[in-house]
Amino acid sequence: MNRTLALAFGVLSAWSAHCAPFADPTRPPGALENVAGAAAPGAPRLESVLIAPDRRVAVISGQQVTVGSRFGDGRVVRITESEVVIRTPGGDESLKLLAASGKRAAPEGEKRK
């Protein structure tokens, strides 16, 4: 009887813990709000950038683009480490890879403290 009761208690405890909405303890406070406000739903989103000596490639909303290629009703005119500029009939549209955080990578050779 005790074994059956202990088993039932264990199953119910595991089930309730599985259903609980746990937050990621490593996520910075307000991280979800910043991501949600970064771009409107359905708006193009810059996902990644690859810069090599012989090419510059970006991925915008799952589509791979290069300088000069078309995206939507515009044409890609510039790709940098953190931004892609698309020239549309309504003007230039800038897509940023990361929100401006004020943080920059340390130059090569500089030691971290």
N, C-alpha and C positions, 0 to 999 in steps of 0.2 A: 504494500500500500504506500509506504513512504517513497519507494523508488518511483512509482507511477506519479505521485504528487510532485516529486522533485523534477521529473521529466516534463510534466505539464507546465510547471512554473518556468523551467528553462526555455521551453519552446515559446511560451507567451512573452517572456522577457526578450528573447532574441527577435521575435516578430515586431514588438513595439519599438525596439531600438533601431531596427531596419527601416521602419516607417518614419522615424523622427527626422525633422529637417535640420540636420547639422550643418553649420557653416564651416567653411574652410578656415582653420585657425591661422594659416599663413597668408591669407588675403589681406591686403591693407584695408583699413576702414574706408568705406565709401567707394571701393573699387568698382562695384557694379553700377553705381550711379554715374560715374565718370565714363564708363564704357557705353552705357545706354544713351548718354547725352552727346557722344562724340559724333554720331551721324544719324540722320533721320532714317527710319525704316524704308528700305527700298533704294536708298541713295547709294551710289558707288562707294566702295570701301577699299582703301589701299591695304593689301594683306602682306606683301613682301616685296623686297627690292634686291636685285642682284647686280652688282657693279663689278665688271671684270675689265682688264685692259682692252679687250676687243669688243665688248658689248655692254649694254645696259638693258636690263629686263625688269619689268614689274608685274605683279599679279594684282589685278583690280577686280574684286568680286568674282574671283575664280577664273578670270580670263587673263592670259599672258599677253602683255603688250610690250612693244619696243618704241623708241623714239621714231616718230613718223607714222606709226600705225594708227588705225581708227579705233575709237572706243565710243560706243553710243553714237551721238550725232557730232562728235568732236574728233580731234586729232591730237595725239600725244606729242607735245613740243619739248618737254624737258623731264628727265628723270635724275634725281639726286639721291643721296643716302636715305633721306627721310621724306621726300616729297615727289609727287608727280603732277605736272601741269598739263591740263587738257584744254586746248583752244576750241571753243564752241561758238556757234553763231551769236550767242548771247554774251560772250566774253570768256576770259580765261577762268578755269576752275582749278583750284589747287587742292589736292588730296594729300593729307599728312599721314605718315606711317605711325608716328607716336605723338602723343600729346606733349606739349612743351612742358618739361619738368624742371628745366634749369640745370639738369645733371648732364655732364659730358664724360666721355671715357677719358681715362688718363692717357697722355701721350706715351708712345712706346719707349721703354727704357726707364720710365719714372716708376719708382717703387711706391706701393700702397703703404699707408701708415696704419 
